[in-house]
């Protein structure tokens, strides 16, 4: 009888051990990550980096990982905060050495539809390449990729997650970039009041509607009908033409940042910068590559009467350069601001899928 009791206890112990083993064996998980583009065109995503739940989760973990920086105090998310449309409300972000950057942090959303380079000057051709640059920038995270790999390789939650995402625990800079690229491709903003208006779900106010009409109308010097010309550079579903342009911030001798010409070497590109999307623009201040404008009103004043001539200023600004500019009055400008605020996507700004708190709930050890 005693023998059978011992046998039963051993059996229960084995079953308990087999079913409650805390050391879960990580395995490759190729479950696709499904995205609802909600009226946006399907993006042309890179075929060599299909989105999977495990890959996106890894990218999210890395986006919030402070070990990516030299002294463990800074993650991507510290200069790209969700409340600021994943940008920085500071004119220039402060890096781990307490030094300011050289350009305003660009907001992160809808990168899946950016096909013409990343950063203000387009020096990175892809999101995966861009994701690694701030890590190595002395003014940002100031860390080597080799050190990042070593730190992550000592952390079991990362080796396990790399197995789930890539099939083995090999951590490389390339895989880090691919994972962050996957996560950032899921960061889609497509539910602003403007989007809901387009879907017939809400109505714009009279001020918003008048601002919308101004936004999408051309300025005609021979007509009494006003136009703000914005759509030429900020058209389509993402409110950017994805191009590099000189928008007349400075005269030739006052251009302090060469912009795109640093990448191409062409003088014709001097002072040109990536045309940013205007989605969530009310939340992504300050504005321009150097953060010189604090408010939307200042931005509109610039395009109304403040555009300056230079060798590379864009031809689309020909009317802005004329005396009196676009002749927008105070009401016109207020209506434009009202319309621009309809591009704020509260769903995106509060989406749990992009927060660190979501990471804490879902992170697997």
N, C-alpha and C positions, 0 to 999 in steps of 0.2 A: 504493500500500500504506500509505504514511504517512497519507494522507487517511482511509482506513478505520479506522486505529488511533485517530486523534483522534476520529473519529465515535463509535466504541465507548466511548471514555473519557467523552465528553460524555454519551452515553446513560446509562451507569452512574451518572454523577454526578447526572443529573436524576432517575433512579429513586430513588437514595439520598435525595436531598433531599425528594422527594415522600412517601416512606414513613417518613422519620425526622424530619419537621418537629416540633421541640419545641413550637412555638406552636400547640397544638391549638385549634381553633375550637370554643368552647363552644356548645352548642345546648340548646334546651328539652328536658327529659327528663321525661315524664309517667308514667314507670313507677310503678305503685302500690306503696306500702309495705304489705306483708301482715303482719297481726298475728294471733297465736294467743291468743285470750282464755281458753282452757283452763278452761271451766266458768263463767266470768263472763258476765253478760248483755252483749249487744252494746251499747256506749255510744252515746248520741245525739250524735254528733260534728257540729260545724257544717258545713253543706253548702257554705259558701263557702271552706273550707280543706281540701280533700281531701289525705290523706297521700300524698306521693310520696317515692321514695328520695332524690331530689335535695333536696326541701324539708326532709326530716328531717335529711339530712346537713348542710345549711346551718344548721339550728337547733342541731345539735350543735357545729358550729364556733363559732357565736356564744355558746353556753353556756360555752365554755372560753376565750373571747376577752377578754384583759385590756385591749385597746384600748377596750373599752366603758366603762372607768372614766376618771376625770379625769386621773390620772397614769400610767395604763398598768400598774397594779400589781394590779388586782383584776378577777376575772371572777365570773360567777354561781356557778361551781363552787367558788370559794374559801369561800363561806359555806354551800354545799350540797354537802358531800363525800359521795361514794358510800359510804365506810366507815361514815359516820354516818347512813345511810339518806337521803342527800342533804339532811341537816340540818347543824347546827353543834353541836358538843359544848360550846361556850362558852354561858354564860347569855345573853349578848348579843353578837352578832357585832361585830367591829371594822371600821369602814369605812376608806376611803382617807385620811381626815383623822385617823386614829387615835382616833376617837370611837366609843363604843358605840352600838348601836341601842337602840330602845325596847322591842322584844319579841323573844322567842326565834324563831330562824329555823325556819319550818315545814318538815317533811320533804317531799320531792317524790316521789310515786309515785301511780299510779292517778288522776291528775287528770282523766282522761277521764270519770270518774263523779262529778265535783263540778259540780253544776248550780246551786249557791246562793251563788256568789261566792267570791272568793279573798282571801287574807290572814286573819288572826285576826278581823278585823272585817268582812270581806266587802266592802271598799270597791272592789274590782275585780270587774266582772261576769264577765269572761272571762280565760282564761289569757293570751291575746295582750295584753290590757290590763295584767294583772299583770306580765308580763315586762318592761315598759318602766318600771315605777315605781322599782325599786331603782337603775336607772341614774341617775335624776334626784334621788334622795333624798340630801340633804346628809350624812346619817349613813351612807350606804352608798357608792355609786360616784361620786356628786357630779359627774356629767357632764351636758351638755346633749345632747338627741337630735340637734340640728343638728351638733354636733361629732363625734358618733359616726358620723353619715352621711358627713361629710367624711373622716374617717379611713378608714373602710371603702372609700369610693369610690376611694381612692388605692392600694388593695391588689388586685392582679390576681386573686389566688385568690378574693377575695370577689366582684368584678365578674363573674368567670366563673361562680361558683356561683349568683349571683342570676340569671344568664341561664338556667342549667340548671333552676332552681327556678321562675322566673317568666316566662321568655321574653325578657327584656332585662336590661341591666345597671343599671337604675334602682334605687337603694337609698333606701328611705324608712323612717321609723319604723314605719309600718303593716306593711311587708313583714318587717321585723326581728321584730316581734311575732308575725306569722303563722308564720314559720319556727321560732321558739322554741316556739310552741304546738304545731307539728307534732312536734317532737322530744320535748317533754314528754308528749304523748299516747302516745308509744311506750314510756314508762317505766312498765312494768306489773309489779307484784309479785303473783304468783299461784302461787308454788310453795313456800310455807312447809311445815313439817311438818304443820300443821293442814290445808292444802290436800291434801297427799298422803294424810293420814288420811281425809279426805272421799272421796278417790278410791279408797280401799281399798288403798293401796300400803304403808302403814306402820301400826303400832299406837302408841297413846299409852301412856305409863307410867301406873301407878296414880295417881301424884300429878297428872300432867297431866290425866288423865280426870276426877279429882275436881275439879280446878280448872275444867275445862270445864263440868261440871255446875253448879258454883257460879256461874260467869260467866253462864250462861243461865237461872238460876233467880231467881224473885222472893223477896223477903224477906216472910215471913208471920209477924207478931207472935204469932199464936195457934197456930203450928205448931212442932214440933221440927225440921222440915226446914229447913235453912239455904239462904239465897240471897243472892247479892252484887249482884243488880240491874243488873249492868253492861250487859246486852244492850239495855236500854231506849234507851240513847244510842249504844251501840257494836254494834248488830246489823248485819245483812245482810252481803253478801260483802266489803264494804270496811270493816267494823267502825267505821262512823260513820253517824249519821242525817243528816249534811250540814246540820245546823241550827246555830243560835246559842243558847247556853244559859249561864245563870249557875250554876256548879257549886259555889257556896258557899265560895269561897276566903276571903272577908272579910265582916265585918259592914258594914252600910251606910256608916258613917262611915270605914271603912278601905279602901273601894274607891278605889284610886289611879288606875286606868285605866278610863275609861268604856266602852271596847270598842265594841260594836255601836252604842250610842246616839250615838257621834260621827258615824256614817254616817246613821242614820235620824232623829236628833234626838228620838227618843222616850225619855222617862225610863224607860219599862218595859224598855228594852233596856240599861240601865246595868249594866255588869259582865258583859255577855254576850259570849261569844267562840265562834268556830267550834269545833264538836266535832271533834277530830282523829281520824283513823283510828288504830287500835291496831296495825295491821300494822307489823312491824319495830320495835315499841315498845321492845324491849330495847336497840336500837341508836340510838335517837333521843333520849336523855337530854340535858340536863335537861328537866323536864316542866312543863307549863302555859305560858300565854302569857308569863309573866314568868320562867320557868325556876326557880321557887322550890324545886322538889323535885328532888333529885339521883338518887333511886333509885325503883324500882317499889314497894319496901316503903313508902317515904314516901307515895307516891300512894295505896296501898291503906289506909294508916293514916288518911289524910285522909277517904276515903269511908266508912271504918268508923266513926270517932268524931269526925272533925275538921270536918265540914261546918258552916258558920256561917249564921245567918239574915240575910236582907236583904230589901228590898222586891221584888227581882227574882229571888231564888233560885228555881230550878225546882221545880215541884210534885212532880216525880218523885223529889225528894230528901226527901220528907216523913218517911220512916222513918229516913233517915240523920241527920236533925235531932233525933230523939228521944234521950232519955238512954240511953246504952249503944249507940246507933247500930245497926249491922247485927249486932253481937254476934259478929263473926268472931274466932276464936282464932288462935293462932300457926300451927297446922297449916293452918287454912283459908287464911290469908294466904300461907303458903309454897306451897300448892297452886295458888292463883291466879297467883302469880308463875311457877310452873312452866308453867302453861297459856299465859300471856302470852308466854313465851319460845318456844312452838311457833309463834308468828306471825312469827318471824324467817325471812326468805327469803334464804338464802345465795346462791341463783342470781341474785337481783336485785342483791345487794350486790357480786357479783363479775362481773356481766354485762359482757363486753367491749364490747358495743354502746353502752354508756353511758360508756365511759372515754375519756379523751383519747388514750390509746395507739391506740385504734381509729381515732380521727380522723387521727392521724399516718399510719397505713397507707393510709387510704382517701382522704385529702384530695387533691383534684386541683388542679393549679396552672393 
